[in-house]
Structure formats: structure tokens, C-alpha cells
Amino acid sequence: MITFFIDTNIWNYLIDSQYYTENQLVQVKKMLINGIEDQRWEVVCSLTVCQEILATYSQNTQKFNDMCDLLFKFVGKHWILPFEERYILEFNRGRVLNSTERFLNRKRRKEIEKLIKNKINIININEIAHETRVYSKEQKETAKKNIYKELGSSDGKKLKNSGKLYEDWFRYNRNLSGWVYESLKQNVHSGLLKESQIKDFTLTKDNVPSLWQYFDFYQAKAKVILGEKQKILESDDVDNDIYGCNSYYDVLITEDKKFSKIISGLNVDVEFEVQNFKQFMQQFGVTN
């Protein structure tokens, strides 16, 4: 079975695309649902993508309705656990979660689906999915200052030639396990973990995959953002989470070129395939 993760823009394209006819889109969606029913493949999703789709409600209500109908129809019960809940469970298990552990239970799925489809206080989805937000705006600024300090800044302010300094730091001196450890320590303070659990514990990608991959991507992304003087966007957190849960999908469908650029800068062999929308359509025999 092949597991697809479809990002926000692709859900949009499956509803309306300037490059494909309505009949072609209907054909692919029919083939996709048939494959899901035959268990040849499955579609998984995270609540961060769902939150992005919510943003379309005020822009185009009909498209929002169509996207939500498609989303719940294709994803079904395969909603990946929110980030914080997922990585704490991974840490407690010491491994990637199995198929009975990695998804939201039926009660929580139905709560979210009911809230969205009834369009009641739609912004309240954030209360259900609050644990998907790893950092507040203030914490992101603190993380950025910490990066500058690791580059040699005494006051946490940007240094000249920070792009080159960061590239050298990323390649030779970054402390990925340290960042993961510090994040786990925050959960000790909040009571979700005990200090005895993380003391002298050797952290690896294998025993805390989502958190490890999240920060691996986060650090690689900073190289692009700082080097090219880009702003940190809200959507960047969605990218972190999508990469962070890559242990739970085989193929990522995305048109995000920055995402692909960041992956190429990780200097690791990623364990999933990245396809754009055209490649996704081609595997169903549809070309433009």
C-alpha cells in the first residue's frame, strides 16, 4: 500500500485547476477513491493542513465546502495525531508509532468534522488542534535569537555575513539532539513528561522521529530564510509539521518549491518521494 500526504494547495487544485479540465479532475478523484477502497493506497493528513484549509472559508465559501468534503472523504480515519501528542507518544514508545497508534480516535475525528461542516464558530478548530502549534510568535523570535547566538552573536542580534556563518554552523557545528532535548524539557515543566524519563537518554531519529525531523527541517529552513533574508511566515510551521510526520507517508504531493529546496539542503537521504501536481496526475494516466 502507498500512503500519500497531500498538502493544502493540492487539495485546492483537485477542486479547481487551470491546467486540467473538470472531467480530468473527476476522473482522477474517482480513481483515487477506488484505490483507497481497494486498499492499494491511503491518504493521510494532519490538522495543520486542515487549519490552512479553514482560511479559505472567508475567501470562497463554495470552494471551502468542496475541499472539506473531499478532505474527509479521502482521508477518512487517517488523521495523524497532532505534533506534540505524537512526539511524546513516540518518545514513550521509543519508536515510530504503528498503524493503531498514529491516528486520531473516532470521537476526536467526529468532533472536528462536525465543527467544520456545521460552520459554527469555525475559528474554534484552533482550540481542538492547539497542540499542533509548536511555537508561539514570541518563541519563534527567541529561537531565531538563539541561532544568532550560536553563530557568535553576544546579544542575539543578526551578524554580518550571517548566511555564510549559518551555512558553516549547519554543516559542522549544529546540535540537533540538543534542540530536541530542550524541547522535551519543556514538557517536563508542563507535566507531560518526567525528568527521569529524559535524563541521560540518548535521543535519535529512531526513538523520537517527529521531533527530530521537525528540528532537522527547522534548522535547514533557517539557512534559507536567513541567507535569503526572508521573513518567518505562519505557513512555515505547517511545513515543519509536514516534514516532521514524514515517517507516516510514502509520497508527499506538493507544489512548494521552497519546501523541496530545504529538503535538498538537509544532506540526508529522505525516505519519502516528493511529487508535484503534474506527476501526481500522470500516475493516474492524466496528462495536460
Disulfide bonds with the S-S distance in Angstrom:
none
